[in-house]
Amino acid sequence: MSIAAELWALAADGDERAVKRAYARALKQTRPDEDATAFQQLHDAYQHALARCRASADDDDPDSNWADAEGSSAPGQAAPAVATVAAPMAAVPAAAHRVDLPVPAQPLPAEAADALLHAAASCPPEDFPAWLRTQAHSWSLDTRDDIAAEVLKALRDERAPMSQYNVDALYRAFGWDDIASGLDPRELQWRRERADQAWMLQPAQRRALTALLTGRIRGWLTPEETTARLALLQQPRTPLRNLLSALLPSRTEHVAALMAVLGCHPGVPLPMGIDAGQTTFWSAMTDEFSRVALQARLLRGVAVGGLLALCLCGAVWAGSDVVDWILADVDSRVRTPLAVLGTLLAPVIFLAARTAYRFVHAWQGAPEDAPVALPWLRILALPLLIGATFGLWWLTINRLQDPFWGIVGCWWLTWVATGLAQWRYHTRRGQLVPSGVFTLIGRVVGMATVFLGLMTAIGYWAADLFSHRDQLRWRRQRDR
């Protein structure tokens, strides 16, 4: 069977994709620079087959309609029509076999593409495919190809924000989802994601973006709050201003969810209007082991401590007689500043120390291959803490005249070292940290004896390193 007859037979079934595949295979054997006449005959047969496919989609009896368009005498003569097209094609000039179908006035490709992209950006996904079919029905094949080229150029230039569902409708309309189109499926997927990201950033889609965010966070957001969170990713800011913006933990959660929805990640191309520096900062905020997260936690502790201190200042001034009694021997000119400083300093130090303590626990309990800050110091933190405790003990015994506060300091450091070593050992092995009565008694005994507690901490630390010996940084660097 000749290629013209094959195309005609496929068109009889109304299978436009099969016609395109057969035409793509035939193009590999018939090239215009080698045999111009055969190529023209192939192209004409392809055009006839496509016209027949589209005519069969609009009519319940495609054979009779096609026969009428060809000038046939009766509806049941579809089979002889194949012979009249396929057989004489090799002998008669190609122009004799062209079908003169009525073609409406064609729009300019650039203007039609602009109207199509505007509709794709504004039409709901459930209405756009029907609108697109209505428009494409009046295009000729050449106009369709020119409009497709304009739309593809706009997608590649990222000038076509639209929903991913509308992008899929375009792919189907222009045949780009067919392997015979010659387009890379990975590029089409990338263009689809980029168009959807740009569409979500439009002000008209703020409610849709808010609905997506609400499904990823605790609580709920308003469109105005979503706009404020989006501004944190779009407007460049100084590091200090960023840290002040991150004082509220919920704000970090919201921005992280927004970045996930928009596909904003350091090291990959960002949607139009998103600042790379802001993306880097908020990505670091989501990593509890980064320096930025530690700075934000310390700043939160100081801020909360300051608020508590203001409340305490009011209580101090209300009970000024107590302050006067405590600072009776202090000059009256510095009595008030000292009272305020002491009131402010206590909660600030407590909250900052508590925040740092929680960070150190998370820092020590992270997996060995996690990208944490100061990895070498993380390994040596416990030996340094144990060495500092031994040093303080030596100073207490040999240098201090009043050893009380030195002994209290050694007890506290021993308690911290023992708890941190135990936490690190069990957490990194995926086990629950023991918290029973016997565990508490053991820690108290170790703290009281100091030496026994420090030896226990060293044992936990050594056992942890041994269980992770194949993942240690110097081991990995040596294996490379």
C-alpha positions as CSV (number, residue, x, y, z in Angstrom):
1,M,0.0,0.0,0.0
2,S,1.3,3.4,-0.9
3,I,1.8,6.1,1.7
4,A,-1.1,8.1,0.3
5,A,-3.4,5.2,0.5
6,E,-2.2,4.5,4.1
7,L,-2.9,8.0,5.1
8,W,-6.3,7.9,3.5
9,A,-7.2,4.7,5.3
10,L,-6.1,6.1,8.6
11,A,-8.2,9.2,8.0
12,A,-11.3,7.0,7.3
13,D,-11.1,6.1,11.0
14,G,-10.8,9.7,12.1
15,D,-7.5,9.0,13.9
16,E,-5.6,12.3,13.4
17,R,-2.7,11.2,15.6
18,A,-2.2,8.0,13.6
19,V,-2.1,10.2,10.4
20,K,0.6,12.4,12.0
21,R,2.7,9.5,13.0
22,A,2.5,7.9,9.6
23,Y,3.4,11.2,8.0
24,A,6.4,11.6,10.3
25,R,7.7,8.2,9.4
26,A,7.3,8.9,5.7
27,L,9.2,12.2,6.0
28,K,12.3,10.2,7.0
29,Q,12.3,8.6,3.5
30,T,10.9,11.4,1.4
31,R,12.9,14.6,1.7
32,P,12.2,17.8,-0.3
33,D,15.9,18.3,-1.2
34,E,16.1,14.9,-2.7
35,D,12.8,14.5,-4.5
36,A,10.6,17.6,-4.6
37,T,7.8,16.1,-6.6
38,A,7.4,13.1,-4.2
39,F,7.5,15.4,-1.2
40,Q,4.8,17.6,-2.7
41,Q,2.6,14.5,-3.3
42,L,3.2,13.3,0.2
43,H,2.3,16.7,1.7
44,D,-0.9,16.9,-0.4
45,A,-2.0,13.5,0.8
46,Y,-1.2,14.5,4.4
47,Q,-3.3,17.6,4.0
48,H,-6.3,15.6,2.5
49,A,-6.1,13.1,5.3
50,L,-6.1,15.8,8.0
51,A,-9.1,17.5,6.3
52,R,-10.9,14.2,6.2
53,C,-10.2,13.5,9.9
54,R,-11.6,16.9,10.9
55,A,-14.6,16.5,8.6
56,S,-15.4,13.1,10.2
57,A,-15.3,14.8,13.7
58,D,-18.0,17.3,12.7
59,D,-20.4,14.8,11.0
60,D,-21.8,11.5,11.9
61,D,-21.3,10.2,8.3
62,P,-17.8,11.3,7.4
63,D,-17.6,9.1,4.2
64,S,-20.5,10.6,2.6
65,N,-19.5,14.2,3.4
66,W,-16.0,13.6,2.1
67,A,-17.4,12.1,-1.0
68,D,-19.5,15.1,-1.5
69,A,-16.6,17.4,-1.0
70,E,-14.6,15.4,-3.6
71,G,-17.4,15.6,-6.1
72,S,-18.4,11.9,-5.7
73,S,-21.7,10.6,-7.0
74,A,-22.9,8.6,-4.1
75,P,-22.3,8.3,-0.3
76,G,-21.1,4.7,-0.4
77,Q,-18.1,5.3,-2.7
78,A,-15.4,5.9,-0.1
79,A,-13.2,3.0,-1.2
80,P,-12.9,4.1,-4.8
81,A,-12.0,7.5,-3.6
82,V,-8.7,6.1,-2.2
83,A,-7.8,4.8,-5.6
84,T,-8.6,8.1,-7.3
85,V,-6.3,10.0,-5.0
86,A,-3.6,7.4,-4.5
87,A,-3.2,5.9,-7.9
88,P,-3.1,8.9,-10.3
89,M,-1.0,10.9,-7.8
90,A,2.3,9.6,-9.2
91,A,1.4,10.5,-12.8
92,V,-0.7,13.6,-12.6
93,P,0.7,17.0,-11.3
94,A,0.1,17.6,-7.6
95,A,-2.1,20.6,-8.2
96,A,-4.8,18.4,-9.8
97,H,-5.4,16.6,-6.5
98,R,-5.8,19.6,-4.2
99,V,-9.2,20.0,-2.6
100,D,-10.6,23.5,-2.6
101,L,-12.3,23.7,0.7
102,P,-13.9,27.0,1.8
103,V,-11.4,28.6,4.3
104,P,-12.6,31.5,6.4
105,A,-10.5,34.7,6.7
106,Q,-7.4,33.9,8.8
107,P,-6.2,36.0,11.7
108,L,-2.7,37.3,12.0
109,P,-0.7,34.7,14.0
110,A,0.8,37.1,16.4
111,E,-2.6,38.7,17.2
112,A,-4.3,35.3,17.5
113,A,-1.5,34.1,19.8
114,D,-1.8,37.1,22.1
115,A,-5.6,36.7,22.3
116,L,-5.1,33.0,23.1
117,L,-2.5,33.7,25.8
118,H,-4.7,36.3,27.4
119,A,-7.7,33.9,27.5
120,A,-5.4,31.1,28.9
121,A,-4.4,33.5,31.7
122,S,-7.9,34.6,32.6
123,C,-10.2,31.7,31.6
124,P,-11.1,29.1,34.3
125,P,-9.6,25.7,33.5
126,E,-13.1,24.2,33.0
127,D,-14.0,26.7,30.3
128,F,-10.7,27.2,28.4
129,P,-10.6,23.8,26.4
130,A,-14.0,24.4,24.9
131,W,-13.1,28.0,24.0
132,L,-9.9,26.9,22.4
133,R,-11.6,24.2,20.3
134,T,-14.1,26.9,19.0
135,Q,-11.2,29.1,18.0
136,A,-9.1,26.4,16.4
137,H,-12.0,25.2,14.2
138,S,-11.6,28.2,11.9
139,W,-7.8,28.0,11.5
140,S,-6.1,26.7,8.4
141,L,-3.2,24.3,8.9
142,D,-0.7,26.9,8.1
143,T,-2.3,29.5,10.5
144,R,-2.4,26.8,13.2
145,D,1.3,26.1,12.8
146,D,2.2,29.8,12.9
147,I,0.1,30.4,16.0
148,A,1.6,27.4,17.7
149,A,5.1,28.8,17.0
150,E,4.1,32.1,18.6
151,V,2.6,30.4,21.7
152,L,5.7,28.2,22.1
153,K,8.0,31.2,21.9
154,A,6.0,33.0,24.6
155,L,6.2,29.9,26.8
156,R,9.9,29.7,26.3
157,D,10.3,33.5,27.0
158,E,8.1,33.0,30.2
159,R,5.6,35.6,28.9
160,A,2.6,33.2,29.3
161,P,1.3,32.9,32.9
162,M,-1.5,30.4,33.0
163,S,-2.9,27.5,34.9
164,Q,-1.2,24.1,34.4
165,Y,-4.6,22.7,33.2
166,N,-4.8,25.4,30.5
167,V,-1.2,24.6,29.5
168,D,-2.3,20.9,29.1
169,A,-5.2,22.1,26.9
170,L,-2.7,24.0,24.7
171,Y,-0.5,21.0,24.4
172,R,-3.4,18.8,23.2
173,A,-4.7,21.5,20.8
174,F,-1.3,21.9,19.0
175,G,-0.3,18.2,19.2
176,W,2.7,18.9,21.4
177,D,1.8,16.0,23.7
178,D,2.4,13.7,20.7
179,I,5.9,12.2,20.3
180,A,5.7,13.0,16.6
181,S,5.8,16.7,17.4
182,G,9.5,16.5,18.0
183,L,9.4,18.5,21.2
184,D,11.2,17.3,24.3
185,P,8.7,16.1,26.9
186,R,11.0,17.3,29.7
187,E,11.0,20.8,28.3
188,L,7.3,20.8,28.0
189,Q,6.9,19.7,31.7
190,W,9.3,22.5,32.7
191,R,7.4,25.1,30.7
192,R,4.2,23.9,32.2
193,E,5.5,24.3,35.8
194,R,7.0,27.8,35.1
195,A,3.7,29.0,33.5
196,D,1.8,27.8,36.5
197,Q,4.2,29.5,39.0
198,A,3.9,32.8,37.1
199,W,0.1,32.4,37.1
200,M,-0.1,31.8,40.8
201,L,1.9,35.1,41.4
202,Q,-0.8,37.2,39.7
203,P,-2.9,39.4,42.0
204,A,-6.1,37.8,40.6
205,Q,-5.0,34.4,41.9
206,R,-4.5,35.5,45.5
207,R,-7.5,33.5,46.8
208,A,-6.4,30.4,45.0
209,L,-2.9,30.8,46.4
210,T,-4.3,31.3,49.9
211,A,-6.3,28.1,49.6
212,L,-3.2,26.2,48.7
213,L,-1.3,27.6,51.6
214,T,-4.1,26.9,54.1
215,G,-3.8,23.2,53.3
216,R,-0.1,23.3,54.2
217,I,0.0,25.2,57.5
218,R,-1.7,25.2,60.9
219,G,-4.5,27.7,61.1
220,W,-5.7,29.8,58.2
221,L,-4.6,32.9,56.2
222,T,-6.5,35.7,54.5
223,P,-5.5,36.9,51.0
224,E,-4.1,40.1,52.5
225,E,-1.8,38.0,54.8
226,T,-0.7,36.0,51.8
227,T,0.2,39.2,49.9
228,A,2.3,40.2,52.9
229,R,4.1,36.9,53.0
230,L,4.7,37.1,49.3
231,A,6.3,40.5,49.8
232,L,8.9,38.9,52.0
233,L,10.1,36.9,49.0
234,Q,9.9,39.7,46.5
235,Q,11.4,42.7,48.3
236,P,15.2,42.6,49.0
237,R,16.0,43.3,52.7
238,T,19.0,43.7,54.9
239,P,19.9,40.7,57.2
240,L,18.8,42.5,60.3
241,R,15.4,43.4,58.8
242,N,15.0,39.8,57.8
243,L,15.8,38.6,61.3
244,L,13.2,41.0,62.7
245,S,10.7,39.7,60.2
246,A,11.3,36.2,61.4
247,L,10.6,36.9,65.1
248,L,7.2,35.3,64.8
249,P,7.7,31.5,64.2
250,S,4.4,31.3,62.3
251,R,5.7,33.7,59.7
252,T,8.6,31.3,58.9
253,E,6.1,28.5,58.6
254,H,3.9,30.5,56.2
255,V,6.8,31.6,54.0
256,A,8.2,28.1,53.8
257,A,4.8,26.8,52.7
258,L,4.6,29.6,50.1
259,M,8.0,28.7,48.7
260,A,7.0,25.0,48.4
261,V,3.8,26.0,46.5
262,L,5.7,28.3,44.1
263,G,8.7,26.0,43.7
264,C,11.2,28.5,45.1
265,H,14.5,26.8,46.1
266,P,18.1,28.1,46.2
267,G,20.1,26.9,43.2
268,V,17.1,26.6,40.7
269,P,15.6,29.3,38.4
270,L,13.1,31.3,40.4
271,P,9.7,32.7,39.2
272,M,9.7,36.2,37.9
273,G,9.7,38.8,40.7
274,I,11.1,36.5,43.4
275,D,14.4,37.7,45.0
276,A,17.2,35.2,45.2
277,G,18.6,36.6,48.5
278,Q,15.2,36.3,50.2
279,T,14.8,32.8,49.0
280,T,18.2,31.9,50.5
281,F,17.4,33.5,53.8
282,W,14.0,31.8,54.3
283,S,15.4,28.5,53.2
284,A,18.0,28.8,55.9
285,M,15.3,29.7,58.4
286,T,13.6,26.3,57.7
287,D,16.9,24.5,58.6
288,E,17.1,24.3,62.4
289,F,20.8,23.7,62.2
290,S,21.8,26.8,60.3
291,R,23.4,29.9,61.7
292,V,20.5,32.0,60.6
293,A,18.0,29.9,62.5
294,L,20.2,30.2,65.6
295,Q,20.4,34.0,65.3
296,A,16.6,34.2,64.9
297,R,16.1,32.0,68.0
298,L,18.4,34.1,70.1
299,L,16.7,37.3,68.9
300,R,13.3,35.8,69.8
301,G,14.6,35.0,73.3
302,V,15.9,38.5,73.8
303,A,12.7,40.0,72.5
304,V,10.5,37.9,74.8
305,G,12.9,38.6,77.7
306,G,12.6,42.3,77.1
307,L,8.8,42.2,77.2
308,L,8.9,40.2,80.4
309,A,11.5,42.6,81.8
310,L,9.2,45.6,81.1
311,C,6.5,43.9,83.1
312,L,8.9,43.2,85.9
313,C,10.1,46.9,85.8
314,G,6.5,47.9,86.5
315,A,6.4,45.6,89.5
316,V,9.8,46.9,90.8
317,W,8.7,50.5,90.6
318,A,5.4,49.6,92.3
319,G,7.4,48.0,95.1
320,S,10.1,50.7,95.3
321,D,10.5,50.3,99.1
322,V,11.9,46.8,98.5
323,V,14.4,48.1,96.0
324,D,15.5,50.8,98.4
325,W,16.1,48.2,101.1
326,I,18.1,45.9,98.7
327,L,20.2,48.8,97.4
328,A,20.5,50.8,100.6
329,D,24.3,51.1,100.4
330,V,24.3,52.2,96.7
331,D,24.4,55.8,95.7
332,S,20.9,57.1,95.0
333,R,22.0,58.3,91.5
334,V,22.8,54.8,90.3
335,R,20.2,53.0,92.3
336,T,17.4,53.2,89.7
337,P,19.6,52.3,86.7
338,L,21.0,49.3,88.6
339,A,17.5,48.1,89.5
340,V,16.3,48.4,85.9
341,L,19.5,46.7,84.6
342,G,19.1,43.8,87.1
343,T,15.5,43.4,86.2
344,L,16.1,43.4,82.5
345,L,19.2,41.2,82.6
346,A,17.7,38.2,84.5
347,P,14.9,37.2,82.0
348,V,16.9,38.1,79.0
349,I,19.8,35.8,80.0
350,F,17.4,33.0,81.0
351,L,15.5,33.0,77.7
352,A,18.6,33.4,75.6
353,A,20.3,30.5,77.4
354,R,17.1,28.4,77.1
355,T,17.0,29.1,73.3
356,A,20.7,28.3,72.9
357,Y,20.3,25.1,75.0
358,R,17.4,23.8,72.7
359,F,19.5,24.6,69.6
360,V,22.5,22.8,71.0
361,H,20.4,19.7,71.7
362,A,19.0,19.7,68.1
363,W,22.5,20.4,66.8
364,Q,24.0,17.5,68.7
365,G,21.1,15.1,67.9
366,A,21.2,15.6,64.1
367,P,22.2,12.7,61.9
368,E,26.0,12.5,61.1
369,D,25.5,13.2,57.4
370,A,23.2,16.2,58.0
371,P,24.5,19.5,56.6
372,V,24.8,21.3,60.0
373,A,26.7,24.4,61.0
374,L,30.3,24.0,62.4
375,P,30.5,20.2,61.9
376,W,33.9,19.8,63.5
377,L,32.9,21.7,66.6
378,R,29.8,19.5,66.9
379,I,32.0,16.4,67.2
380,L,34.3,18.1,69.8
381,A,31.6,20.0,71.8
382,L,31.3,17.3,74.5
383,P,35.1,16.9,75.1
384,L,35.5,20.6,75.3
385,L,32.7,20.9,77.8
386,I,34.1,18.1,79.9
387,G,37.6,19.7,79.7
388,A,36.1,23.0,80.9
389,T,34.5,21.2,83.8
390,F,37.8,19.6,84.8
391,G,39.5,23.0,84.5
392,L,36.9,24.7,86.7
393,W,37.2,21.9,89.3
394,W,41.0,22.4,89.4
395,L,40.6,26.1,89.9
396,T,38.0,25.6,92.6
397,I,40.3,23.2,94.6
398,N,43.6,25.0,94.1
399,R,43.0,28.7,93.5
400,L,39.6,29.9,94.9
401,Q,39.4,30.9,98.5
402,D,35.7,30.4,98.6
403,P,35.0,27.2,96.6
404,F,31.2,27.2,97.0
405,W,30.3,28.9,93.6
406,G,33.1,26.9,91.9
407,I,31.6,23.6,93.1
408,V,28.1,24.7,92.1
409,G,29.4,25.6,88.6
410,C,31.1,22.1,88.3
411,W,27.9,20.4,89.3
412,W,25.9,22.4,86.7
413,L,28.4,21.7,83.9
414,T,28.4,18.0,84.8
415,W,24.6,17.9,84.7
416,V,24.6,19.5,81.3
417,A,27.4,17.3,79.9
418,T,25.8,14.1,81.1
419,G,22.3,15.0,79.7
420,L,23.7,16.2,76.4
421,A,25.8,13.1,75.9
422,Q,22.9,10.8,76.7
423,W,20.6,12.8,74.4
424,R,23.1,12.6,71.6
425,Y,23.7,8.9,71.9
426,H,20.0,7.8,72.0
427,T,18.6,10.4,69.5
428,R,21.1,9.6,66.8
429,R,20.4,5.9,67.2
430,G,16.6,6.5,66.7
431,Q,15.8,5.6,70.3
432,L,13.8,7.3,73.0
433,V,15.9,9.1,75.6
434,P,15.4,7.3,79.0
435,S,13.5,9.5,81.5
436,G,12.7,7.2,84.4
437,V,13.5,7.5,88.1
438,F,16.7,5.4,87.8
439,T,18.0,7.6,85.0
440,L,17.4,10.7,87.1
441,I,19.1,9.1,90.2
442,G,22.1,8.2,88.0
443,R,22.4,11.7,86.7
444,V,22.1,13.2,90.2
445,V,24.8,10.8,91.5
446,G,27.1,11.6,88.5
447,M,26.5,15.4,89.1
448,A,27.3,15.1,92.8
449,T,30.6,13.1,92.3
450,V,31.5,15.2,89.1
451,F,34.2,12.7,88.1
452,L,31.8,9.8,87.7
453,G,29.3,12.0,85.7
454,L,32.1,13.2,83.3
455,M,33.3,9.7,82.7
456,T,29.8,8.6,81.9
457,A,29.5,11.5,79.4
458,I,32.8,10.5,77.8
459,G,31.5,6.9,77.5
460,Y,28.3,8.0,75.8
461,W,30.3,10.2,73.4
462,A,32.7,7.5,72.4
463,A,30.0,4.9,72.0
464,D,28.1,7.3,69.7
465,L,31.1,8.0,67.5
466,F,31.9,4.3,67.3
467,S,28.3,3.5,66.1
468,H,28.7,6.2,63.4
469,R,32.3,5.4,62.5
470,D,31.5,4.8,58.8
471,Q,29.7,8.2,58.4
472,L,32.3,10.5,60.1
473,R,33.4,13.4,58.0
474,W,37.1,12.5,58.1
475,R,36.3,9.0,57.1
476,R,34.3,10.1,54.1
477,Q,37.0,12.5,53.1
478,R,39.6,9.8,53.3
479,D,37.5,7.4,51.2
480,R,37.1,10.0,48.4
